[in-house]
């Protein structure tokens, strides 16, 4: 085991207070991370401010640093994936995939560093302005605070840090308390890539304590947060007029119409999306509305696929489902499931828990007010619900406080158009699940699913200010 420090102004600092980091499958401690206090947070912001104001990095240099970091990340793929598997409980094959995605996120961010541009403003078209020339420029906002979750600690960090650096900002990075080791390695990779001291600072510790310190720090200009709606609402309230991007949560819905091209394949895909990362995905397939005429077939195929999944040691390449992030979270999900069953739901498969492992579970006969339907389950549980008309299905999808993404499976262009227009989410995916995401697309939600969009091209715009320049000749 090793003590891991904080990164502040290019120096690794070990504090007296430590938090143990556990292997989520075995419960054994795999390292200790230093805990930042008020002094360390202030020092990190001092360093970020100094770097932003005094160390100029030209756009091409930002591109080169991000590209080098992407190369180093893939060179260290096995080490990073091993860390992810241990500290998240993620199956090793999924962890390897996350590293590959993170590499692409950094490459996309690097490209954006070279594309910082504004636009011409046609002032000459206004009366009396024929002697004026105007254009806009994108300017970095300053210091960005990146607060990341436990479920995809590497790729979601890259979605915040990559665009922030590409835009010319400096960063104070606060990873989830239970998954900080991947953050340490990511910061070391940026050091090796040549990022100047102070442009990336790492502070670790309790989310509630550091969150308060970070939001009180008035020099931070932008907060990029992924996590729960409750914490996101609190952050939004605390930061006042400063800018935020919030990716919060969902109980993502999918519609399977009777004319979908391949019902068995669709059922397998929905089950795959429901159980990836033990269901701990913001756009996990949680609700599936299936037209009544194909309901039984869909259920049978989903159950058949689920029976094939291997639940076990995440370090084993054969494992499909690892443990949840903690036994406490697994117990919470189990309680929600039991509550649903007591209210009339039926479990088609799964439902049993051992320590932090919850079997992949399919539920039917659920009601909209059940927690497994209306709240974000964030566990390997999904519900299959019959419907009769597409209008009914759309209403059921929209009956949610969330609105991140939705999936629609149909061969009807008219139904696809109606769903695209009427479903109230940040994204509607036709003939794929709500869980579909590539790292170059605009990603974000409406309602309590958040504010703003991720994806390097879109995040760079969020993390810059548009400045107007006017010349009079």
Secondary structure, DSSP 8 states (H G I E B T S, - for coil): --EE-EEETTEEE--S-EEEEE-TTT--EEEEEE---HHHHHHHHHHHHHHHHH----HHHHHHHHHHHHHHHHHTHHHHHHHHHHHH---HHHHHHHHHHHHHHHHHHHHHHT-----EE-GGGSTT-TTEEEEEEEEE-SEEEEE--STTTTHHHHHHHHHHHHTT-EEEEE--TT--HHHHHHHHHHHHTT--TTSEEE--S-HHHHHHHHHH-TT--EEEEES-HHHHHHHHHHHTTSEEEEE-----EEEE-TT-S-HHHHHHHHHHHHHGGGG--TT---EEEEEGGGHHHHHHHHHHHHHH--BS-TTSTT-SB---S-HHHHHHHHHHHHHHHHTT-EEEE---EETTEE--EEEES--TTSHHHHS---SSEEEEEEESSHHHHHHHHHSSSEESEEEEE-S-HHHHHHHHHH--SSEEEETS-TT---TTS-B--EETTEES-BSHHHHHHHTEEEEEEEEE-
